Amino acid sequence: GKPPPRPKRPKKTPEQLAACAAARRKKRAQESPAEKEARRKVNRNKAKERRDVKEAEQAKREAKNQRERARRARKKQQQAMSSNERPPMYPRTRNGNEPPPPVDFKDTSSKLYAQFLQTFSATTSTILTMTKLSDGPYKKFIIKRSIPGAGKMTAAELNAAGCGSNKINEDQGCKCVWINSFVVPDGTYCIYAAANAEDVECHAKCLTPDAPYEITEVVG
């Protein structure tokens, strides 16, 4: 079984402490030079052991901090590399050379319209898990913006436009989620999911107040 606890020593009174100190002084006064040197050597060794333990603990902490700094530097470098290699948010061309043709959303038999519907169905499971649209059922909308020369924009300009779109949602509190975008020679077609058209209207007004736009709800 468990051994019984060791009994605590009773605390000494001030008179007893003074008597012990006087006895130590008397004993040291009676020591020979060799005994004094041996006692001092023992004290020096104990002090050296305490210093060694303290230095070892400090070196261990410094090594741990250095490893943590190196890990953070590697993580930061990996994030910078991944952000540089990330493809543009808005694909500029479909085949690498020619820009995609404009989409006629009234022609439900077109091949490009079918690709739009396939994109919607592929992103449905992702949209359902987003907290911005967790309050109720959502709908899909297409914002057609007329921007002359949009097909000649560089990848950096398209990336900046995409970042601005996400920032508008955060700053203005527009409850809509971007799904995909397509760039045509004279504008863009952006697909959003939202609970109602008012949320998409808020986003469109804040992002491009000068460019004319048209919002269409996807019914298929």
N, C-alpha and C positions, 0 to 999 in steps of 0.2 A: 504494500500500500504506500500511500504518500507519507513521507517522513514528517514528523511534527515540526511546526515552525520554530525557528531559533528564537529563544527569548531575547527581548530587547534589553540592552544595557541601560541601567538607570542613569539619568543625566547627573553630571557632577555639579556640586554647588560651587559658587565662586571661591569659597575657602579651599575646597579640594583642588580646584584648578590652580590656585596660587601655590598650594603645597607641591603639586606635581611639577610646576615650573621651577620652583626653588630646588627640588630634588635633581632636575635635569642640569641646572646650572652648577650644582655642587658636584655632580658626577663628571661634567665636562672639565671642571677645574682640577679634578684629580686625575684626568687622563694624561698619559705620557705623550710625548711628541709623535711617536709611531702610531698610537691609537687615534690621535687627532687626524693625522694624515690619512689613515685608513677610512675614517668616517667621512672626511671630505671627499675622498675618492669615490666612495659609494654614492654620495649626494651628487657628484658631478656625473657619474654614470646614469643615475636616474633622470637627471635633467636632460642629458643627451638623448636618452630613449624617448622622453616626451617630445623633444624637438623633432626627432626623426619621424615619430608617428604623425605629428602635425604636418610636417613637410610632405609626407607620403599622401595624406588625405588631400592636401592642397593640390599636389600634382595630379591626383586622380580626378579631382573636380575640373582642373584646367583641361585635361585630356578629353573629358566628357563634353565640356563646352566647345572645344575645338572641333570634335566630331559633329556636334549639332550645327555649328556654323558652316561646316563643309557640306552637310546634308541640305541645309537651306539654300546654299549657293547653287548646288546641283539642281535642286528643284526649281529655283528661279530661272536657271539657264534653260532647263527643259521646257518650262512654260513659254519663255521667249522664243525658243526654236519652234514650238508647236504653233504659236500665234503667227510667226512669219510664214510657215508652210501651209497655213489654213487656206483653203480655196475661197474665192470671193463669194459673198452672200448672194449676190445677184449674178447668175450666169449671163455673160455678155453675148455669147453666140451659142448656137446649137451644135454646129459641126466644127467649130474652131475658126471658120472663115466667114460664113454668111450669117447675118442676123436672123432670128426666127421671124416668121411672117406674123402679121397681126391676127388676132383671134376673133372670129365671129361667133359670139356666144348665142346668137339666135339660131345658128345652124347646128342642131344637136347631133347631126350625122357626121360631122367632120372628125377627122382623126385626132386633131389637136384638142378638140373638146373632150374626146374620150380620154386623152392623156390627163387633162385637168381632173376629170372625175376619178381616174385611177390614183392621182396624187391625193385627192380628198380622202378616199377610202383608206389609203396607206397611212395617213396621219391621224385617223380617227382615234385609235387607241392611245396615241400620245396626247391628243387634245383633251381626252376625257380625264386624264390624270392631272391636268394643270389646275392649280389652285385659283387662278384668276376667274375661271369659268365654273367653279364648283358650286356657285349659288343656284344654278338652274340649267335648263337645256340651252344649248348653243346652236347657232346657225352659221352658215358659211357665206361670206360676202367677197365680191371681187371689186377692187378699186381700180378704175381705169384712169390714169393720169396722162394728160397731154403735155409732154415735155419735148420741145423740138431739139433734135440732136442727141437724144438719149442713147441711141445706138452707138454713138462715137465716144461715150464716156469711158474712161480708163477703169481698170480694176480697183485702183485706190479710191477713185471717186464713188464707185458703186459700194465699196466697203464702208466709206464714210456715210453714205446715205442709209445703209442698213443699220449702222450704229446709231445714227440720229433717230431712226424709226423706233428702235428699242428704248432710247432715252426719253422720247416723247411719252411713251406708255408709262414709264416710271415717274416722270416729273408731273404730268398732267393727270395721272390716275385713270387713263383710258382703259376700260376693261375689255380689251381685245387682244388676241394672240396672233402673231404673224405665222403663216404656214409656208408660203412659197412666193416667189416673184419671178416675173419674166420681163425681159427688156426687148422692146421693139424699136425700130428706127425713130419713131416720133413719140415715144412714151413708154409707160410701164404698166403691167398688169400684176397687181399684188393681191394675194389671197389671204383673208383673215377669218378668224373664228370669233364670234361674239354672241352675246345673248340677244342683242337687238341692233337695229341699224343706227340708233343714236350713238352708241359707243364707237362704231366705225366712223361715223360722221365727225365725232370729236377728234379722233386720231387724224383723219384726212385734213381737217381744217388746221390743226396745229402743225402738221408736218410740212405741207406745201400750201400755204395760204394764197400764194399768187398763181399757182398752176391750176387750170380747170380740171375737174375730176368728175367721175360718174361712178356711183355705187350700185352694184347689181347683186341681188340675193340669189344664191345657188339653190335651185329647187329640185335638181336631179341628183 
